[in-house]
Amino acid sequence: MTNSEQLKISGVATNIITGFLGVGKSSAILHLLKHKANNERWAVLVNEFGEIGIDGSLLEGQHSRNEGVYIREVPGGCMCCAAGLPMQIALNQLLSKARPDRLLIEPTGLGHPKEVLEVLSGTYYNDALSLQKIICLVDARKLSDKRYTEHDTFRQQIAIADTLVANKQDLYKADELEQLRNYAKQYGRSQAQVTSSKYGALDPSLLEGPTAAKAQNHHHHHDSNKILAADLAMPESGFLKACNQGEGFVSTGWRISPEHVFNYNALFTFLSGLKVERMKAVFITEQGVFAYNLSSDALTELELDDCLESRIEIIAEQENEQWQKQLQDCLSQA
């Protein structure tokens, strides 16, 4: 029996939404979910570079299955590694549970979008999925930074996209959008559309229509037998640390027992002072539960209804060994 027969699911409209670290992919997905038709069921498969897993909590904190939104997370690096097995397991479970009208897939900003496309294009999902437009969010200001323009993953994201969205346009200088258009002509597909947005506010119509991207063999290898921190038991200390590295970056994260309540003001001061590539977190504080998102532009905060435990993931060029002590210093003394 084939996978599609087991699932009894056919032709689910599927979009890959990709982009480098901190470009606003999660904000874009949240915006799209807000504009979902009330009678539709949407599923989101989100992948994170770090092992802790934050994005699933952020999305679930704002959308529920009662609203027709189903979330599944694959932490611990590129979800398509090991012949796509982690991705296939998560995707099969998500499809069978959600039976969605549309599926959004968000690979990690340091993932390998060509291999994600290869997994989705294989005979395994031939009948179950209908691959629609691939959206790549880009911060055009980064085109002056060789860490981006010479990064293989960044170029893959440009090359695979049907539509390039210059996000954070309100922060651009006069010629930066035109620089992106020129870069897209050099590294993107000839028919790729280039548009712009603010705050990840994508027009839902960008999702419509079949992708023109073709899957190609593009293999790499990682340790597929590693037990992820998201699956480990919490130690007595209440702080479980995990690190991951690759693609020129190091991810350092913690799961923190819900018994540890943080001082809101001390925590905000610590997070505001981080000089890193990317930070995402959910924290239980004495003033409530909050989600935090730090990019090169700003630290943003969002109040959530609840979370199971505090979690933080920091992506930087190198780890700072003082981070855990600084986090512990933020605990509430009440």
C-alpha positions as CSV (number, residue, x, y, z in Angstrom):
1,M,0.0,0.0,0.0
2,T,1.4,3.4,-0.9
3,N,1.7,6.3,1.5
4,S,-1.0,8.3,-0.2
5,E,-3.4,5.3,0.0
6,Q,-2.7,5.0,3.7
7,L,-3.4,8.6,4.3
8,K,-6.3,8.8,1.8
9,I,-5.3,12.3,1.2
10,S,-5.0,13.8,-2.3
11,G,-3.8,17.0,-3.9
12,V,-3.1,19.1,-0.8
13,A,-2.0,22.5,-1.9
14,T,1.5,22.8,-0.5
15,N,3.8,25.9,-0.3
16,I,7.4,26.0,0.9
17,I,8.1,29.4,2.6
18,T,11.8,29.9,2.9
19,G,14.3,32.6,3.7
20,F,17.5,33.2,5.7
21,L,17.7,33.8,9.5
22,G,15.7,36.6,10.9
23,V,13.9,37.6,7.6
24,G,10.4,37.2,9.0
25,K,9.2,33.8,7.8
26,S,7.2,33.1,11.0
27,S,5.6,36.5,10.9
28,A,4.6,35.9,7.3
29,I,3.0,32.5,8.2
30,L,1.1,34.1,11.1
31,H,-0.2,36.7,8.7
32,L,-1.3,34.1,6.2
33,L,-3.0,32.1,8.9
34,K,-5.0,35.2,9.9
35,H,-6.4,35.4,6.4
36,K,-7.3,31.7,6.1
37,A,-10.9,31.0,5.1
38,N,-12.9,30.0,8.2
39,N,-14.0,26.8,6.6
40,E,-10.5,25.6,5.7
41,R,-8.1,23.5,7.6
42,W,-4.4,24.5,7.3
43,A,-1.3,22.7,8.5
44,V,2.1,24.1,9.2
45,L,5.3,22.0,9.3
46,V,8.0,24.2,10.8
47,N,11.7,23.3,11.0
48,E,14.3,24.8,13.3
49,F,18.1,24.8,13.2
50,G,18.3,24.4,17.0
51,E,17.3,21.3,19.0
52,I,15.0,23.0,21.5
53,G,12.1,24.0,19.3
54,I,10.5,27.4,19.7
55,D,8.5,28.2,16.5
56,G,5.9,25.5,17.2
57,S,5.1,27.0,20.6
58,L,4.9,30.5,19.1
59,L,2.5,29.4,16.4
60,E,0.4,27.3,18.7
61,G,0.3,30.1,21.2
62,Q,-1.7,32.2,18.6
63,H,-3.7,29.5,16.7
64,S,-5.5,26.4,17.7
65,R,-7.0,23.4,16.1
66,N,-10.4,24.9,16.9
67,E,-9.5,27.5,14.3
68,G,-8.6,24.9,11.8
69,V,-4.8,25.3,12.2
70,Y,-2.5,22.3,12.9
71,I,1.2,22.8,13.8
72,R,4.0,20.3,13.7
73,E,7.7,21.0,14.5
74,V,10.9,19.3,13.4
75,P,13.8,20.7,15.5
76,G,17.5,19.8,15.3
77,G,18.8,21.1,11.9
78,C,17.7,20.5,8.4
79,M,14.5,18.3,8.4
80,C,15.3,16.7,5.1
81,C,18.5,15.0,6.4
82,A,18.8,11.2,6.5
83,A,16.9,10.8,3.2
84,G,14.1,12.9,4.5
85,L,13.1,10.5,7.3
86,P,12.5,13.0,10.1
87,M,10.5,15.2,7.7
88,Q,8.5,12.3,6.3
89,I,7.5,11.0,9.8
90,A,6.4,14.5,10.9
91,L,4.7,15.2,7.6
92,N,2.8,11.9,7.6
93,Q,1.5,12.4,11.1
94,L,0.5,16.0,10.4
95,L,-1.4,15.2,7.2
96,S,-3.2,12.3,8.8
97,K,-4.2,14.3,11.8
98,A,-5.0,17.6,10.1
99,R,-6.3,16.4,6.7
100,P,-5.6,20.0,5.5
101,D,-6.8,22.0,2.6
102,R,-3.4,23.7,2.5
103,L,0.1,22.8,3.9
104,L,2.7,25.4,4.6
105,I,6.3,24.2,5.1
106,E,8.9,26.5,6.7
107,P,12.4,25.1,6.5
108,T,15.0,26.5,8.9
109,G,16.8,29.5,7.6
110,L,20.0,27.4,7.5
111,G,18.3,24.4,5.9
112,H,18.6,23.0,2.4
113,P,15.5,24.0,0.4
114,K,16.5,22.1,-2.7
115,E,16.5,18.8,-0.8
116,V,13.2,19.7,0.9
117,L,11.7,20.1,-2.6
118,E,13.2,16.8,-3.6
119,V,11.5,15.0,-0.7
120,L,8.1,16.6,-1.5
121,S,8.5,15.9,-5.2
122,G,9.2,12.2,-4.9
123,T,6.7,9.4,-5.7
124,Y,6.1,9.1,-1.9
125,Y,4.0,12.2,-2.0
126,N,3.0,12.2,-5.7
127,D,-0.7,12.0,-5.1
128,A,-1.0,13.4,-1.6
129,L,0.5,16.8,-2.4
130,S,0.1,19.5,-5.1
131,L,3.2,21.6,-5.0
132,Q,2.3,25.3,-5.3
133,K,4.4,28.5,-5.4
134,I,7.6,28.5,-3.4
135,I,8.0,31.8,-1.6
136,C,11.4,33.2,-0.5
137,L,11.5,36.1,1.9
138,V,14.7,38.2,1.6
139,D,16.0,41.2,3.5
140,A,17.5,43.2,0.6
141,R,19.8,45.1,3.0
142,K,21.8,41.9,3.5
143,L,23.0,41.9,-0.1
144,S,26.0,43.9,1.0
145,D,27.0,41.2,3.5
146,K,29.1,38.4,2.0
147,R,28.1,36.1,4.9
148,Y,24.7,36.0,3.1
149,T,25.5,36.4,-0.6
150,E,28.3,33.8,-0.5
151,H,26.3,31.4,1.6
152,D,25.2,28.3,-0.3
153,T,21.9,28.1,1.5
154,F,21.1,31.8,0.8
155,R,21.8,31.2,-2.9
156,Q,19.7,28.0,-2.9
157,Q,16.7,29.9,-1.4
158,I,17.0,32.5,-4.2
159,A,17.4,29.9,-6.9
160,I,14.4,27.8,-5.9
161,A,11.8,30.5,-5.5
162,D,8.9,31.3,-7.7
163,T,8.4,34.5,-5.8
164,L,10.9,36.6,-4.0
165,V,9.5,38.9,-1.3
166,A,11.6,41.8,-0.2
167,N,10.4,41.9,3.4
168,K,11.1,44.8,5.8
169,Q,10.8,47.2,2.8
170,D,10.1,50.1,5.2
171,L,13.7,49.9,6.4
172,Y,15.4,49.9,3.0
173,K,17.5,52.6,1.3
174,A,16.3,53.9,-2.0
175,D,18.3,51.5,-4.2
176,E,18.2,48.3,-2.2
177,L,15.1,46.8,-3.7
178,E,16.6,47.3,-7.2
179,Q,19.8,45.6,-6.0
180,L,17.6,42.6,-5.1
181,R,16.1,42.6,-8.5
182,N,19.5,42.5,-10.1
183,Y,20.7,39.8,-7.7
184,A,17.6,37.7,-8.6
185,K,18.4,38.1,-12.3
186,Q,21.8,36.6,-11.6
187,Y,21.0,33.8,-9.2
188,G,17.2,33.3,-9.4
189,R,14.9,31.7,-11.9
190,S,14.3,33.8,-15.0
191,Q,10.5,33.9,-14.5
192,A,10.7,34.6,-10.7
193,Q,8.4,37.4,-9.5
194,V,9.9,40.0,-7.2
195,T,7.6,41.9,-4.8
196,S,7.9,43.6,-1.4
197,S,6.2,43.6,2.0
198,K,6.4,45.1,5.5
199,Y,6.1,43.0,8.7
200,G,5.7,39.8,6.7
201,A,2.3,40.9,5.4
202,L,2.1,38.6,2.4
203,D,-0.8,38.7,0.0
204,P,-2.4,35.2,0.2
205,S,-2.7,35.2,-3.6
206,L,1.1,34.7,-3.8
207,L,0.5,31.1,-2.7
208,E,-1.7,30.2,-5.6
209,G,-0.5,28.4,-8.7
210,P,1.9,25.5,-9.4
211,T,5.6,25.9,-8.7
212,A,8.0,26.0,-11.7
213,A,10.9,24.7,-9.6
214,K,12.2,21.2,-10.5
215,A,13.7,18.9,-7.9
216,Q,17.3,17.8,-8.4
217,N,19.5,15.4,-6.5
218,H,21.1,17.4,-3.8
219,H,22.4,15.3,-0.9
220,H,24.2,16.0,2.3
221,H,24.6,14.0,5.5
222,H,24.1,14.7,9.2
223,D,23.9,12.4,12.3
224,S,20.3,11.1,12.0
225,N,20.5,9.0,15.2
226,K,21.1,11.9,17.6
227,I,18.5,12.2,20.4
228,L,17.2,15.8,20.4
229,A,17.0,17.9,23.5
230,A,13.3,18.4,22.9
231,D,12.8,14.7,23.6
232,L,15.0,14.4,26.8
233,A,13.8,14.3,30.4
234,M,14.3,17.5,32.3
235,P,17.2,17.3,34.8
236,E,16.9,18.2,38.4
237,S,18.5,21.6,37.8
238,G,15.5,22.6,35.6
239,F,17.9,23.8,32.9
240,L,18.5,21.5,29.9
241,K,21.0,22.8,27.4
242,A,21.6,21.7,23.8
243,C,23.9,22.9,21.1
244,N,23.9,22.4,17.3
245,Q,26.3,23.8,14.7
246,G,26.7,24.0,11.0
247,E,26.5,26.3,8.0
248,G,28.9,28.7,9.8
249,F,26.6,29.2,12.9
250,V,26.2,27.8,16.4
251,S,22.8,27.3,18.0
252,T,22.6,27.3,21.8
253,G,19.3,26.6,23.5
254,W,17.7,25.7,26.8
255,R,14.5,24.0,27.9
256,I,13.7,25.4,31.4
257,S,11.3,23.8,33.9
258,P,8.0,25.6,34.4
259,E,8.8,25.6,38.1
260,H,11.4,28.3,37.3
261,V,9.6,31.7,36.9
262,F,11.5,34.6,35.5
263,N,11.6,38.2,36.6
264,Y,10.1,40.1,33.6
265,N,12.3,43.2,33.9
266,A,15.5,41.4,34.4
267,L,14.7,39.0,31.5
268,F,13.8,41.8,29.1
269,T,17.1,43.6,29.9
270,F,19.1,40.4,29.2
271,L,17.4,39.6,25.9
272,S,17.6,43.2,24.8
273,G,21.4,43.2,25.3
274,L,22.1,40.1,23.2
275,K,24.3,40.8,20.2
276,V,23.6,37.7,18.1
277,E,22.3,36.6,14.7
278,R,19.0,35.4,16.0
279,M,17.1,34.6,19.2
280,K,13.6,33.2,19.8
281,A,12.1,32.3,23.1
282,V,9.0,31.7,25.2
283,F,9.2,32.5,28.9
284,I,7.1,32.1,32.0
285,T,7.4,35.3,34.1
286,E,5.7,36.6,37.2
287,Q,3.8,39.0,34.8
288,G,2.6,36.2,32.4
289,V,3.9,34.2,29.5
290,F,5.7,36.0,26.7
291,A,7.2,35.1,23.4
292,Y,10.4,37.0,22.2
293,N,11.9,37.4,18.8
294,L,15.2,39.1,18.2
295,S,16.7,39.9,14.8
296,S,19.2,42.5,13.7
297,D,16.4,45.1,13.7
298,A,14.7,44.8,17.1
299,L,13.5,42.7,19.9
300,T,9.7,42.0,19.7
301,E,7.5,40.7,22.5
302,L,4.1,39.0,22.3
303,E,2.0,37.8,25.2
304,L,0.8,34.2,25.0
305,D,-2.0,32.4,26.8
306,D,0.2,29.6,28.1
307,C,3.2,27.4,27.4
308,L,4.4,24.1,28.8
309,E,7.9,25.4,29.8
310,S,10.3,28.2,29.1
311,R,12.5,27.8,26.0
312,I,15.2,29.9,24.3
313,E,17.3,29.4,21.2
314,I,20.2,31.6,20.4
315,I,22.0,31.5,17.0
316,A,25.3,33.2,16.7
317,E,28.7,32.8,15.2
318,Q,30.0,31.5,18.5
319,E,28.6,30.6,21.9
320,N,28.9,32.8,25.0
321,E,29.5,30.6,28.0
322,Q,28.0,33.3,30.3
323,W,24.5,33.0,28.8
324,Q,23.2,30.3,31.2
325,K,24.4,32.1,34.3
326,Q,22.8,35.3,33.0
327,L,19.6,33.5,32.4
328,Q,19.7,32.0,36.0
329,D,20.3,35.6,37.3
330,C,16.9,36.5,35.7
331,L,14.9,34.1,37.8
332,S,12.3,35.6,40.0
333,Q,13.2,35.7,43.7
334,A,9.6,35.7,44.8
